[in-house]
């Protein structure tokens, strides 16, 4: 099992640019979560999907953020336009149930200058 | 909304000393999970507690779930340098999980 795979590992972009983060969950996991981690705010849940359907996006900070899951093996988190305050580590996680243990990817460290 | 608080925020210990982190919820939890995140790494699941008063052990780690299911603790006996990292609890209520802010442990050899 390869675990949850995220790409890229690091992303440096300029303010105003579009950023797309990618995630491949563990095969067979029905739930996929996007988290953001910063020193100030800790681990924040942005959105989660069940069977490719977005269930709760109340954590998405603004309309600049959007997430999709076109199939069971792929999800994207897009920020357009990006701002310096979006700089953080973004984690994708998957699980076999809503409250089952989370399996995190290695994360994408985003820096917006 | 649900709040999960962890204390202390930081803990510095000498190798061989014990370490405890505490997790407190504003609401009754259906379960609680513990994760460890090494510096520069990602959170890794350690254990899940479900029952009131439950105690589970993993080698030098002891996890407890309070009788009221509103608090939990993680105790490490005789810390080692490999124990360094941030320990998070995540409490679940009404199908929603909330992470605490974590306790960052440093161990001096």
Backbone of each chain as ProteinMPNN parsed JSONL, in Angstrom:
{"seq_chain_A": "XXXXXXXXXXXXXXXXXXXXXXXXXXXXXXXXXXXXXXXXXXXXXXXXXXXXXXXXXXXXXXXXXXXXXXXXXXXXXXXXXXXXXXXXXXXXXXXXXXXXXXXXXXXXXXXXX", "coords_chain_A": {"N_chain_A": [[0.844, -1.186, 0.0], [0.687, 2.114, -1.011], [0.045, 4.301, 0.449], [-1.341, 7.588, 1.166], [-0.993, 9.831, -1.442], [0.474, 12.854, -2.222], [0.862, 15.742, -4.27], [2.275, 18.825, -5.515], [5.277, 18.38, -3.44], [6.395, 20.675, -2.524], [5.532, 24.06, -3.114], [6.053, 27.084, -4.56], [4.859, 30.233, -5.146], [3.724, 33.234, -6.752], [1.828, 35.927, -5.439], [-1.54, 36.094, -6.445], [-1.42, 34.191, -8.396], [-2.667, 31.048, -9.68], [-3.081, 28.09, -7.807], [-2.748, 24.613, -7.667], [-3.344, 21.786, -5.844], [-2.735, 18.316, -5.394], [-4.109, 15.05, -4.806], [-3.987, 11.612, -4.069], [-5.927, 9.212, -2.745], [-5.834, 6.429, -0.386], [-6.472, 3.328, -1.826], [-9.771, 2.124, -1.816], [-10.581, 3.532, 0.38], [-13.264, 5.458, 1.46], [-13.552, 8.028, 2.277], [-12.299, 11.307, 2.024], [-10.177, 13.872, 3.036], [-9.3, 17.313, 3.304], [-6.853, 19.189, 4.873], [-5.49, 22.076, 6.479], [-2.467, 23.297, 7.777], [-1.076, 25.504, 10.049], [1.126, 27.5, 12.06], [-0.247, 29.329, 13.583], [-2.968, 28.62, 13.527], [-3.127, 25.914, 13.76], [-4.191, 22.561, 12.955], [-6.542, 22.602, 10.53], [-9.682, 21.593, 9.352], [-10.626, 21.668, 6.056], [-12.358, 20.708, 4.025], [-14.383, 17.806, 3.357], [-14.888, 14.72, 1.615], [-17.219, 12.168, 0.727], [-17.413, 9.161, -0.838], [-16.723, 10.503, -3.21], [-18.315, 12.754, -3.156], [-18.738, 16.072, -2.066], [-19.123, 16.712, 1.334], [-18.949, 18.353, 3.625], [-18.05, 21.552, 3.529], [-17.563, 23.649, 5.131], [-15.283, 24.576, 6.305], [-13.755, 25.736, 4.371], [-11.973, 28.549, 3.581], [-12.532, 30.824, 1.892], [-14.145, 31.988, -1.129], [-12.135, 31.784, -2.902], [-11.013, 29.384, -2.631], [-11.356, 26.08, -3.788], [-12.489, 22.712, -4.157], [-12.28, 19.503, -5.646], [-13.424, 16.216, -6.506], [-13.123, 14.167, -8.808], [-13.091, 11.427, -9.239], [-12.759, 8.252, -7.505], [-10.088, 8.023, -6.946], [-8.703, 10.393, -6.998], [-8.186, 13.766, -6.099], [-8.44, 17.336, -6.031], [-7.279, 20.446, -4.748], [-7.838, 23.752, -5.133], [-6.565, 27.025, -5.342], [-7.396, 30.21, -6.137], [-7.478, 33.569, -6.766], [-4.165, 33.153, -5.402], [-2.946, 34.153, -2.135], [-0.593, 35.733, 0.112], [-1.267, 35.025, 2.757], [-2.245, 32.507, 2.487], [-0.202, 30.782, 2.686], [1.025, 27.8, 3.926], [1.03, 24.412, 5.249], [-0.524, 21.983, 3.425], [-2.525, 19.258, 3.957], [-3.655, 16.156, 2.757], [-5.922, 13.609, 3.59], [-7.096, 10.27, 4.035], [-9.722, 7.927, 4.816], [-11.399, 4.942, 5.991], [-13.839, 5.238, 7.048], [-16.185, 7.667, 8.41], [-15.391, 8.446, 10.979], [-13.197, 6.948, 11.319], [-9.7, 6.056, 11.742], [-7.42, 8.489, 10.446], [-5.433, 8.607, 7.516], [-2.706, 10.258, 6.644], [-1.296, 12.158, 3.933], [2.009, 13.174, 2.775], [1.918, 15.869, 2.622], [1.687, 19.223, 1.223], [3.815, 21.853, 1.023], [3.072, 25.103, 0.857], [4.08, 28.184, -0.349], [3.385, 31.493, -0.675], [4.354, 34.331, -2.24]], "CA_chain_A": [[0.0, 0.0, 0.0], [1.55, 3.276, -1.148], [-0.386, 5.384, 1.299], [-1.916, 8.757, 0.503], [0.057, 10.485, -2.222], [0.194, 14.259, -2.527], [1.839, 16.456, -5.088], [3.709, 18.653, -5.296], [5.693, 18.438, -2.04], [6.616, 22.092, -2.249], [5.045, 24.949, -4.151], [6.309, 28.497, -4.307], [4.19, 30.976, -6.201], [3.524, 34.655, -6.468], [0.471, 36.364, -5.14], [-2.388, 36.258, -7.609], [-1.351, 33.01, -9.255], [-3.502, 29.896, -9.331], [-2.338, 26.957, -7.252], [-3.518, 23.367, -7.629], [-2.747, 20.718, -5.062], [-3.302, 17.049, -5.831], [-4.108, 13.99, -3.799], [-4.481, 10.278, -4.409], [-6.169, 8.537, -1.471], [-5.604, 4.991, -0.331], [-7.51, 2.592, -2.546], [-10.781, 1.523, -0.953], [-11.046, 4.506, 1.372], [-14.407, 6.204, 0.93], [-13.539, 9.404, 2.77], [-11.097, 12.081, 1.737], [-10.19, 15.123, 3.787], [-8.242, 18.305, 3.087], [-6.533, 19.964, 6.063], [-4.444, 23.097, 6.374], [-1.758, 23.421, 9.048], [-0.242, 26.672, 10.272], [1.498, 27.668, 13.463], [-1.239, 30.14, 14.279], [-4.307, 28.046, 13.578], [-3.072, 24.475, 13.921], [-4.754, 21.727, 11.89], [-7.919, 22.994, 10.238], [-10.363, 20.837, 8.308], [-11.164, 22.554, 5.024], [-13.469, 20.062, 3.342], [-14.219, 16.382, 3.201], [-15.712, 14.031, 0.631], [-17.59, 10.782, 0.936], [-17.738, 8.6, -2.155], [-16.463, 11.544, -4.209], [-19.263, 13.856, -3.002], [-18.376, 16.952, -0.953], [-20.101, 16.613, 2.407], [-18.874, 19.513, 4.505], [-17.019, 22.487, 3.084], [-17.678, 24.826, 5.994], [-13.953, 25.04, 6.666], [-13.1, 26.421, 3.243], [-11.917, 29.927, 4.064], [-13.138, 31.829, 1.023], [-14.478, 31.512, -2.479], [-10.899, 31.564, -3.667], [-10.671, 27.975, -2.459], [-12.321, 25.106, -4.311], [-11.977, 21.338, -4.155], [-13.047, 18.572, -6.468], [-13.022, 14.815, -6.468], [-13.774, 13.632, -10.009], [-13.226, 9.975, -9.116], [-12.372, 7.727, -6.187], [-8.641, 7.961, -6.749], [-8.063, 11.673, -7.269], [-8.832, 14.992, -5.638], [-7.644, 18.553, -6.152], [-7.615, 21.648, -3.988], [-7.37, 24.859, -5.959], [-6.635, 28.368, -4.774], [-7.329, 31.165, -7.227], [-6.036, 33.788, -6.794], [-3.494, 32.885, -4.134], [-2.505, 35.293, -1.349], [0.457, 35.343, 1.065], [-1.824, 34.4, 3.963], [-2.549, 31.108, 2.194], [1.01, 29.996, 2.937], [0.747, 26.785, 4.956], [1.16, 23.042, 4.765], [-1.837, 21.416, 3.13], [-2.518, 17.801, 4.035], [-4.777, 15.339, 2.334], [-6.009, 12.389, 4.381], [-8.221, 9.415, 3.669], [-10.102, 6.957, 5.825], [-12.409, 3.969, 5.555], [-15.114, 5.63, 7.631], [-16.202, 9.088, 8.776], [-14.637, 8.652, 12.22], [-12.091, 5.98, 11.362], [-8.391, 6.72, 11.747], [-7.016, 9.191, 9.238], [-4.116, 8.339, 6.943], [-2.298, 11.513, 6.028], [-0.213, 12.233, 2.974], [3.182, 13.912, 3.246], [1.612, 17.294, 2.632], [2.269, 20.174, 0.267], [4.173, 23.122, 1.669], [2.786, 26.197, -0.073], [4.571, 29.516, -0.018], [2.901, 32.518, -1.615], [5.14, 35.553, -1.99]], "C_chain_A": [[0.879, 1.235, 0.0], [1.166, 4.394, -0.213], [-1.016, 6.5, 0.486], [-0.786, 9.52, -0.182], [-0.371, 11.901, -2.569], [1.285, 14.818, -3.431], [1.357, 17.879, -5.336], [4.052, 18.653, -3.81], [5.898, 19.884, -1.611], [6.106, 22.901, -3.434], [5.332, 26.372, -3.717], [5.711, 29.274, -5.46], [4.038, 32.428, -5.79], [2.048, 34.945, -6.228], [-0.307, 36.583, -6.435], [-2.397, 35.058, -8.537], [-2.3, 31.922, -8.763], [-2.615, 28.764, -8.847], [-3.252, 25.741, -7.229], [-2.736, 22.303, -6.888], [-3.48, 19.427, -5.382], [-3.158, 15.974, -4.78], [-4.67, 12.708, -4.388], [-4.683, 9.539, -3.099], [-5.79, 7.06, -1.537], [-6.781, 4.285, -1.007], [-8.476, 1.928, -1.567], [-11.275, 2.437, 0.153], [-12.135, 5.378, 0.76], [-14.408, 7.678, 1.324], [-12.204, 10.059, 2.452], [-11.241, 13.453, 2.373], [-9.046, 16.014, 3.322], [-8.098, 19.13, 4.356], [-5.48, 21.007, 5.705], [-3.804, 23.236, 7.747], [-0.88, 24.659, 9.052], [0.093, 26.744, 11.748], [0.377, 28.358, 14.226], [-2.551, 29.401, 14.508], [-4.32, 26.53, 13.719], [-3.606, 23.734, 12.707], [-6.229, 22.086, 11.7], [-8.49, 22.101, 9.14], [-10.975, 21.817, 7.314], [-12.434, 21.969, 4.421], [-13.265, 18.561, 3.412], [-15.261, 15.802, 2.243], [-16.047, 12.622, 1.124], [-18.051, 10.227, -0.41], [-17.741, 9.67, -3.248], [-17.393, 12.751, -4.103], [-18.83, 14.757, -1.85], [-19.493, 16.964, 0.093], [-20.125, 17.88, 3.273], [-17.72, 20.399, 4.04], [-17.022, 23.752, 3.937], [-16.323, 25.385, 6.423], [-13.206, 25.746, 5.553], [-13.142, 27.913, 3.532], [-12.651, 30.937, 3.187], [-13.473, 31.204, -0.322], [-13.245, 31.289, -3.343], [-10.478, 30.095, -3.611], [-11.767, 27.104, -3.064], [-11.671, 23.724, -4.317], [-12.9, 20.47, -4.986], [-12.545, 17.154, -6.232], [-13.715, 14.123, -7.641], [-13.934, 12.117, -10.004], [-12.634, 9.52, -7.788], [-10.879, 7.765, -5.929], [-7.941, 9.292, -6.956], [-8.881, 12.834, -6.738], [-7.873, 16.161, -5.83], [-8.19, 19.622, -5.217], [-6.994, 22.81, -4.75], [-7.543, 26.168, -5.216], [-6.41, 29.353, -5.912], [-8.125, 32.424, -6.886], [-5.415, 33.542, -5.433], [-3.042, 34.19, -3.474], [-1.449, 34.828, -0.359], [-0.088, 34.64, 2.303], [-2.272, 32.967, 3.719], [-1.338, 30.207, 2.427], [0.79, 29.08, 4.134], [1.17, 25.432, 4.408], [-0.246, 22.485, 4.601], [-1.721, 19.888, 3.11], [-3.806, 17.251, 3.443], [-4.749, 14.087, 3.204], [-7.192, 11.576, 3.877], [-8.5, 8.438, 4.805], [-11.192, 6.056, 5.281], [-13.783, 4.279, 6.116], [-15.03, 7.055, 8.12], [-15.367, 9.342, 10.023], [-13.564, 7.586, 12.406], [-10.767, 6.722, 11.364], [-8.036, 7.32, 10.389], [-5.605, 8.766, 8.829], [-3.737, 9.582, 6.155], [-1.244, 11.296, 4.948], [0.933, 13.044, 3.556], [2.987, 15.421, 3.235], [2.261, 18.057, 1.493], [2.552, 21.456, 1.026], [4.045, 24.237, 0.645], [3.329, 27.502, 0.472], [4.119, 30.47, -1.088], [3.617, 33.823, -1.281], [4.473, 36.795, -2.596]], "O_chain_A": [[1.717, 1.407, 0.885], [1.912, 5.366, -0.094], [-1.201, 6.377, -0.724], [0.243, 9.813, 0.427], [-1.44, 12.119, -3.138], [2.45, 14.425, -3.366], [0.151, 18.121, -5.364], [3.171, 18.91, -2.99], [5.606, 20.259, -0.476], [6.228, 22.495, -4.59], [4.909, 26.81, -2.647], [6.019, 29.006, -6.621], [4.207, 32.787, -4.624], [1.161, 34.277, -6.76], [0.197, 37.175, -7.389], [-3.29, 34.924, -9.374], [-2.68, 31.884, -7.593], [-1.544, 28.51, -9.399], [-4.406, 25.839, -6.814], [-1.612, 21.964, -7.257], [-4.689, 19.429, -5.614], [-2.226, 15.978, -3.976], [-5.676, 12.709, -5.099], [-3.709, 9.261, -2.4], [-5.472, 6.524, -2.598], [-7.941, 4.623, -0.771], [-8.061, 1.261, -0.619], [-12.284, 2.145, 0.795], [-11.958, 5.959, -0.311], [-15.168, 8.476, 0.776], [-11.139, 9.458, 2.589], [-12.279, 14.106, 2.265], [-7.963, 15.532, 2.989], [-9.067, 19.698, 4.858], [-4.698, 20.843, 4.768], [-4.499, 23.287, 8.761], [-0.044, 24.844, 8.168], [-0.572, 26.128, 12.581], [0.088, 28.013, 15.372], [-3.173, 29.541, 15.561], [-5.387, 25.92, 13.79], [-3.494, 24.206, 11.576], [-7.049, 21.896, 12.598], [-7.845, 21.882, 8.114], [-11.754, 22.691, 7.694], [-13.456, 22.648, 4.319], [-12.135, 18.083, 3.513], [-16.362, 16.333, 2.092], [-15.269, 11.984, 1.832], [-18.965, 10.764, -1.036], [-18.639, 9.727, -4.088], [-17.266, 13.686, -4.893], [-18.575, 14.258, -0.754], [-20.658, 17.198, -0.229], [-21.19, 18.402, 3.603], [-16.554, 20.024, 4.153], [-16.537, 24.8, 3.509], [-16.23, 26.534, 6.855], [-12.129, 26.297, 5.78], [-14.218, 28.483, 3.708], [-13.328, 31.822, 3.709], [-13.131, 30.056, -0.606], [-13.326, 30.667, -4.402], [-9.693, 29.627, -4.436], [-12.956, 27.361, -2.874], [-10.456, 23.595, -4.465], [-14.115, 20.665, -5.028], [-11.408, 16.93, -5.818], [-14.792, 13.552, -7.469], [-14.809, 11.58, -10.684], [-12.075, 10.323, -7.04], [-10.447, 7.557, -4.795], [-6.716, 9.331, -7.076], [-10.1, 12.886, -6.902], [-6.654, 15.995, -5.796], [-9.387, 19.689, -4.939], [-5.785, 22.847, -4.981], [-8.55, 26.386, -4.543], [-5.369, 29.335, -6.569], [-9.344, 32.346, -6.732], [-6.081, 33.708, -4.411], [-2.791, 35.191, -4.146], [-1.407, 33.646, -0.019], [0.567, 33.748, 2.842], [-2.646, 32.276, 4.666], [-1.46, 28.984, 2.367], [0.415, 29.531, 5.216], [1.607, 25.315, 3.263], [-1.053, 22.516, 5.53], [-0.935, 19.313, 2.357], [-4.889, 17.812, 3.613], [-3.679, 13.566, 3.518], [-8.165, 12.125, 3.36], [-7.637, 8.16, 5.638], [-11.822, 6.348, 4.265], [-14.777, 3.67, 5.721], [-13.937, 7.607, 8.239], [-14.695, 10.37, 10.107], [-13.086, 7.356, 13.516], [-10.721, 7.903, 11.019], [-8.313, 6.742, 9.338], [-4.717, 8.591, 9.663], [-4.355, 9.915, 5.143], [-0.42, 10.385, 5.03], [0.851, 13.541, 4.679], [3.804, 16.162, 3.781], [3.236, 17.611, 0.886], [1.651, 22.068, 1.599], [4.814, 24.306, -0.314], [3.064, 27.874, 1.615], [4.425, 30.291, -2.267], [3.495, 34.346, -0.174], [5.002, 37.9, -2.477]]}, "seq_chain_B": "XXXXXXXXXXXXXXXXXXXXXXXXXXXXXXXXXXXXXXXXXXXXXXXXXXXXXXXXXXXXXXXXXXXXXXXXXXXXXXXXXXXXXXXXXXXXXXXXXXXXXXXXXXXXX", "coords_chain_B": {"N_chain_B": [[-19.352, 25.978, 18.872], [-17.759, 22.744, 18.803], [-14.977, 22.376, 20.937], [-11.619, 21.48, 21.359], [-9.135, 21.173, 23.615], [-5.684, 21.209, 24.325], [-3.149, 20.565, 26.674], [0.18, 20.517, 28.061], [1.268, 23.228, 25.847], [3.874, 23.096, 25.021], [6.545, 20.879, 25.941], [9.47, 20.218, 27.584], [11.785, 17.759, 28.194], [14.146, 15.765, 30.033], [15.941, 13.076, 28.705], [14.615, 9.951, 29.572], [12.923, 10.871, 31.51], [9.423, 11.097, 32.445], [6.461, 11.849, 30.486], [3.475, 13.676, 29.975], [0.535, 14.471, 28.225], [-2.483, 16.332, 27.989], [-5.896, 16.247, 27.057], [-8.803, 18.049, 26.542], [-12.279, 18.282, 26.133], [-15.022, 20.352, 25.127], [-17.422, 19.191, 24.812], [-19.2, 16.058, 25.152], [-17.596, 13.196, 23.972], [-17.684, 10.845, 21.263], [-15.635, 9.27, 20.468], [-12.033, 9.27, 20.749], [-9.029, 10.117, 19.152], [-5.504, 9.672, 18.849], [-2.607, 11.192, 17.547], [0.723, 11.336, 16.168], [3.134, 13.658, 15.175], [6.077, 13.945, 13.59], [8.858, 16.255, 13.486], [8.672, 18.192, 10.582], [7.2, 16.254, 9.353], [4.208, 14.278, 8.747], [0.992, 13.946, 10.38], [0.607, 10.931, 12.189], [-1.386, 8.198, 12.818], [-1.975, 6.967, 16.079], [-3.643, 5.705, 18.071], [-7.029, 4.766, 18.944], [-9.629, 5.577, 21.161], [-12.623, 4.491, 22.646], [-14.422, 3.667, 24.624], [-15.861, 4.644, 27.776], [-13.655, 5.481, 30.371], [-11.663, 3.928, 29.32], [-8.48, 2.345, 28.966], [-5.499, 2.108, 27.23], [-2.488, 0.537, 26.15], [0.649, 1.018, 24.555], [3.537, -0.238, 24.356], [5.719, 1.924, 25.796], [3.823, 3.872, 25.95], [0.839, 5.124, 27.329], [-2.586, 5.39, 27.094], [-5.504, 7.14, 28.035], [-9.027, 7.362, 28.452], [-11.399, 9.527, 29.681], [-13.871, 9.045, 32.317], [-16.219, 10.477, 31.888], [-16.028, 10.856, 29.231], [-14.978, 13.198, 28.161], [-12.447, 13.978, 28.371], [-8.974, 13.155, 27.892], [-5.824, 11.45, 28.075], [-2.326, 11.16, 27.328], [0.385, 9.322, 28.18], [3.837, 9.036, 28.426], [6.278, 6.846, 29.359], [9.535, 7.046, 30.638], [10.993, 8.704, 28.576], [12.407, 8.771, 25.256], [14.807, 9.855, 22.793], [13.659, 9.399, 20.378], [11.031, 9.923, 20.764], [10.423, 12.526, 20.253], [8.407, 15.164, 18.936], [5.165, 16.316, 17.834], [2.226, 15.798, 19.561], [-1.041, 15.061, 18.898], [-4.462, 15.223, 19.839], [-7.643, 14.113, 18.684], [-10.91, 14.74, 18.82], [-14.147, 13.285, 18.539], [-17.434, 14.254, 17.891], [-20.867, 14.032, 17.337], [-20.389, 13.017, 14.802], [-18.381, 14.616, 13.814], [-14.99, 15.467, 13.722], [-12.542, 17.057, 15.698], [-9.408, 18.548, 15.896], [-7.034, 18.946, 18.528], [-4.689, 21.54, 19.525], [-2.238, 20.422, 19.858], [0.642, 19.038, 21.573], [3.943, 19.817, 21.826], [6.76, 17.929, 22.085], [10.015, 17.939, 23.289], [13.098, 16.271, 23.687], [15.85, 16.057, 25.67], [19.004, 14.713, 25.264]], "CA_chain_B": [[-18.951, 24.717, 18.292], [-16.93, 21.866, 19.621], [-13.601, 22.802, 21.142], [-10.732, 20.495, 21.965], [-7.967, 21.885, 24.114], [-4.591, 20.372, 24.782], [-2.105, 21.164, 27.487], [0.699, 21.848, 27.763], [1.562, 23.47, 24.435], [5.242, 22.598, 24.849], [7.12, 20.177, 27.074], [10.874, 19.857, 27.388], [12.164, 16.805, 29.226], [15.427, 15.072, 29.921], [15.737, 11.684, 28.319], [14.386, 9.1, 30.729], [11.815, 11.402, 32.3], [8.095, 10.806, 31.913], [5.778, 12.952, 29.807], [2.027, 13.523, 29.859], [-0.244, 15.521, 27.58], [-3.887, 16.227, 28.344], [-6.828, 16.715, 26.037], [-10.099, 18.317, 27.145], [-13.302, 18.683, 25.173], [-16.159, 21.104, 25.66], [-18.593, 18.34, 24.657], [-18.972, 14.62, 25.303], [-17.068, 12.652, 22.721], [-17.986, 9.444, 20.945], [-14.327, 8.624, 20.511], [-10.898, 10.173, 20.653], [-7.88, 9.542, 18.479], [-4.218, 10.328, 19.097], [-1.679, 11.182, 16.429], [2.051, 11.891, 16.409], [3.717, 14.282, 13.996], [7.497, 14.246, 13.748], [9.221, 17.525, 12.84], [8.733, 18.125, 9.123], [6.435, 15.123, 8.855], [2.761, 14.365, 8.743], [0.399, 13.227, 11.521], [0.489, 9.481, 12.056], [-2.343, 7.674, 13.791], [-1.43, 6.107, 17.134], [-4.639, 4.868, 18.738], [-8.385, 5.3, 19.095], [-10.327, 5.167, 22.381], [-14.065, 4.594, 22.418], [-15.221, 3.404, 25.818], [-15.658, 5.427, 28.986], [-12.668, 4.925, 31.281], [-10.773, 3.0, 28.623], [-7.038, 2.516, 29.049], [-4.773, 1.269, 26.281], [-1.041, 0.709, 26.219], [1.501, 0.651, 23.436], [4.902, -0.201, 24.872], [5.889, 2.924, 26.857], [2.741, 4.855, 25.848], [-0.433, 4.763, 27.958], [-3.656, 6.29, 26.688], [-6.695, 7.0, 28.856], [-10.239, 8.103, 28.096], [-12.067, 9.817, 30.938], [-15.166, 8.415, 32.592], [-17.265, 11.304, 31.275], [-15.718, 10.921, 27.795], [-14.717, 14.586, 27.771], [-11.021, 14.23, 28.449], [-8.099, 12.036, 27.594], [-4.413, 11.737, 28.315], [-1.29, 10.297, 26.768], [1.534, 9.318, 29.08], [5.003, 8.304, 27.939], [7.204, 6.492, 30.435], [10.962, 7.008, 30.287], [11.089, 9.203, 27.21], [13.599, 8.574, 24.447], [14.919, 10.917, 21.784], [12.757, 9.071, 19.261], [9.666, 10.351, 21.097], [10.211, 13.942, 19.923], [7.38, 15.442, 17.937], [3.95, 16.931, 18.34], [1.178, 14.818, 19.804], [-2.366, 15.646, 18.739], [-5.676, 14.445, 20.031], [-8.746, 14.503, 17.803], [-12.139, 14.269, 19.44], [-15.292, 13.186, 17.643], [-18.764, 14.487, 18.454], [-21.876, 14.18, 16.283], [-19.808, 12.7, 13.501], [-17.387, 15.599, 13.404], [-13.756, 15.379, 14.489], [-11.813, 18.314, 15.887], [-8.066, 18.349, 16.42], [-6.454, 19.882, 19.465], [-3.544, 22.272, 18.979], [-1.044, 19.601, 19.974], [1.705, 19.273, 22.546], [5.237, 19.547, 21.206], [7.704, 17.347, 23.038], [11.437, 17.866, 22.961], [13.796, 15.409, 24.626], [17.283, 16.349, 25.735], [19.727, 13.453, 25.54]], "C_chain_B": [[-18.055, 23.935, 19.229], [-15.523, 22.412, 19.718], [-12.831, 21.683, 21.827], [-9.438, 21.199, 22.342], [-6.927, 20.901, 24.629], [-3.625, 21.176, 25.623], [-1.093, 20.11, 27.89], [0.927, 22.033, 26.259], [2.957, 22.918, 24.089], [5.692, 21.871, 26.12], [8.548, 19.792, 26.711], [11.261, 18.924, 28.518], [13.568, 16.287, 28.967], [15.113, 13.63, 29.541], [15.623, 10.814, 29.568], [13.259, 9.582, 31.629], [10.484, 11.018, 31.647], [7.481, 12.067, 31.305], [4.285, 12.653, 29.738], [1.435, 14.724, 29.14], [-1.719, 15.252, 27.813], [-4.757, 16.872, 27.271], [-8.19, 16.879, 26.687], [-11.075, 18.851, 26.115], [-14.431, 19.442, 25.867], [-17.451, 20.285, 25.571], [-18.216, 16.868, 24.893], [-18.608, 14.028, 23.956], [-17.538, 11.209, 22.507], [-16.685, 8.631, 20.882], [-13.237, 9.683, 20.472], [-9.745, 9.422, 20.01], [-6.632, 10.341, 18.863], [-3.309, 10.122, 17.891], [-0.333, 11.754, 16.875], [2.583, 12.453, 15.093], [5.178, 14.607, 14.293], [7.811, 15.57, 13.071], [9.379, 17.352, 11.334], [7.908, 17.009, 8.52], [4.943, 15.359, 8.857], [2.209, 13.618, 9.95], [0.251, 11.746, 11.211], [-0.397, 8.976, 13.185], [-1.648, 6.751, 14.792], [-2.487, 5.137, 17.666], [-5.987, 5.551, 18.754], [-8.988, 4.715, 20.37], [-11.804, 5.432, 22.193], [-14.87, 4.515, 23.713], [-14.865, 4.327, 26.982], [-14.663, 4.73, 29.902], [-11.652, 4.001, 30.641], [-9.306, 3.368, 28.806], [-6.387, 1.558, 28.065], [-3.286, 1.561, 26.378], [-0.384, 0.259, 24.92], [2.934, 0.829, 23.927], [4.988, 0.846, 25.991], [4.773, 3.981, 26.859], [1.473, 4.301, 26.48], [-1.455, 5.829, 27.631], [-4.867, 6.031, 27.587], [-7.815, 7.856, 28.304], [-11.027, 8.293, 29.382], [-13.429, 9.168, 31.077], [-16.317, 9.174, 31.926], [-17.078, 11.449, 29.764], [-15.582, 12.365, 27.312], [-13.233, 14.912, 27.871], [-10.231, 12.948, 28.225], [-6.672, 12.437, 27.905], [-3.539, 10.707, 27.625], [-0.077, 10.433, 27.674], [2.64, 8.481, 28.462], [5.948, 8.075, 29.119], [8.627, 6.455, 29.887], [11.187, 7.421, 28.838], [12.449, 8.901, 26.575], [13.641, 9.658, 23.386], [14.012, 10.655, 20.59], [11.317, 9.494, 19.535], [9.394, 11.799, 20.699], [9.177, 14.099, 18.82], [6.216, 16.135, 18.607], [2.859, 15.882, 18.413], [-0.179, 15.53, 19.771], [-3.441, 14.67, 19.199], [-6.717, 14.969, 19.039], [-10.008, 13.894, 18.386], [-13.301, 14.3, 18.467], [-16.598, 13.364, 18.41], [-19.731, 14.715, 17.309], [-21.273, 13.986, 14.895], [-18.76, 13.655, 13.007], [-16.175, 15.523, 14.323], [-13.065, 16.731, 14.536], [-10.459, 18.003, 16.508], [-7.75, 19.38, 17.499], [-5.247, 20.553, 18.828], [-2.223, 21.521, 19.113], [-0.139, 19.998, 21.124], [3.013, 18.873, 21.888], [6.233, 19.12, 22.261], [9.119, 17.402, 22.491], [12.121, 17.071, 24.062], [15.287, 15.692, 24.552], [18.038, 15.081, 26.1], [20.576, 13.549, 26.812]], "O_chain_B": [[-17.656, 24.407, 20.293], [-14.942, 22.853, 18.727], [-13.326, 21.033, 22.748], [-8.741, 21.749, 21.49], [-7.248, 19.904, 25.276], [-3.324, 22.329, 25.317], [-1.443, 18.941, 28.048], [0.789, 21.082, 25.49], [3.176, 22.356, 23.016], [5.27, 22.208, 27.226], [8.807, 19.146, 25.696], [11.082, 19.265, 29.687], [14.096, 16.358, 27.858], [14.133, 13.05, 30.008], [16.424, 10.925, 30.496], [12.704, 8.812, 32.412], [10.427, 10.666, 30.469], [7.916, 13.187, 31.571], [3.881, 11.52, 29.475], [1.8, 15.865, 29.422], [-2.158, 14.103, 27.835], [-4.404, 17.888, 26.671], [-8.686, 15.948, 27.32], [-10.755, 19.744, 25.331], [-14.745, 19.2, 27.033], [-18.458, 20.643, 26.184], [-17.043, 16.502, 24.833], [-19.232, 14.323, 22.937], [-17.756, 10.463, 23.461], [-16.666, 7.444, 21.21], [-13.502, 10.852, 20.193], [-9.518, 8.245, 20.289], [-6.708, 11.533, 19.162], [-3.25, 9.043, 17.303], [-0.253, 12.539, 17.819], [2.494, 11.815, 14.043], [5.475, 15.443, 15.145], [7.09, 15.971, 12.157], [10.118, 16.484, 10.868], [7.91, 16.828, 7.302], [4.474, 16.493, 8.956], [2.885, 12.744, 10.492], [-0.173, 11.36, 10.122], [-0.18, 9.292, 14.354], [-0.854, 5.886, 14.425], [-2.274, 3.925, 17.711], [-6.081, 6.768, 18.595], [-8.877, 3.517, 20.629], [-12.197, 6.465, 21.651], [-15.873, 5.209, 23.876], [-13.714, 4.732, 27.144], [-14.799, 3.539, 30.183], [-10.865, 3.36, 31.338], [-8.938, 4.542, 28.802], [-6.674, 0.361, 28.057], [-2.878, 2.69, 26.653], [-0.787, -0.716, 24.285], [3.469, 1.938, 23.907], [4.377, 0.657, 27.043], [4.787, 4.888, 27.692], [1.075, 3.167, 26.213], [-1.23, 7.017, 27.858], [-5.217, 4.886, 27.869], [-7.584, 8.935, 27.759], [-11.294, 7.326, 30.095], [-14.06, 8.79, 30.09], [-17.278, 8.563, 31.456], [-17.886, 12.096, 29.097], [-16.009, 12.712, 26.211], [-12.81, 16.005, 27.495], [-10.742, 11.835, 28.348], [-6.352, 13.623, 27.987], [-3.937, 9.569, 27.375], [0.422, 11.535, 27.901], [2.408, 7.352, 28.028], [6.359, 9.023, 29.789], [8.884, 5.905, 28.816], [11.527, 6.599, 27.987], [13.474, 8.794, 27.248], [12.63, 10.305, 23.11], [13.639, 11.583, 19.873], [10.473, 9.432, 18.641], [8.256, 12.258, 20.795], [9.085, 13.284, 17.903], [6.271, 16.494, 19.783], [2.602, 15.165, 17.446], [-0.42, 16.475, 20.523], [-3.345, 13.463, 18.981], [-6.667, 16.125, 18.616], [-10.152, 12.672, 18.436], [-13.427, 15.225, 17.665], [-16.835, 12.719, 19.431], [-19.451, 15.503, 16.406], [-21.607, 14.696, 13.946], [-18.287, 13.519, 11.879], [-16.31, 15.515, 15.547], [-13.012, 17.453, 13.54], [-10.367, 17.293, 17.51], [-8.147, 20.541, 17.398], [-4.83, 20.186, 17.73], [-1.209, 21.933, 18.549], [-0.153, 21.139, 21.586], [3.177, 17.735, 21.448], [6.513, 19.854, 23.209], [9.385, 16.967, 21.37], [11.763, 17.186, 25.234], [15.902, 15.576, 23.492], [17.753, 14.449, 27.117], [21.242, 12.583, 27.183]]}, "name": "protein", "num_of_chains": 2, "seq": "XXXXXXXXXXXXXXXXXXXXXXXXXXXXXXXXXXXXXXXXXXXXXXXXXXXXXXXXXXXXXXXXXXXXXXXXXXXXXXXXXXXXXXXXXXXXXXXXXXXXXXXXXXXXXXXXXXXXXXXXXXXXXXXXXXXXXXXXXXXXXXXXXXXXXXXXXXXXXXXXXXXXXXXXXXXXXXXXXXXXXXXXXXXXXXXXXXXXXXXXXXXXXXXXXXXXXXXXXXXXXX"}
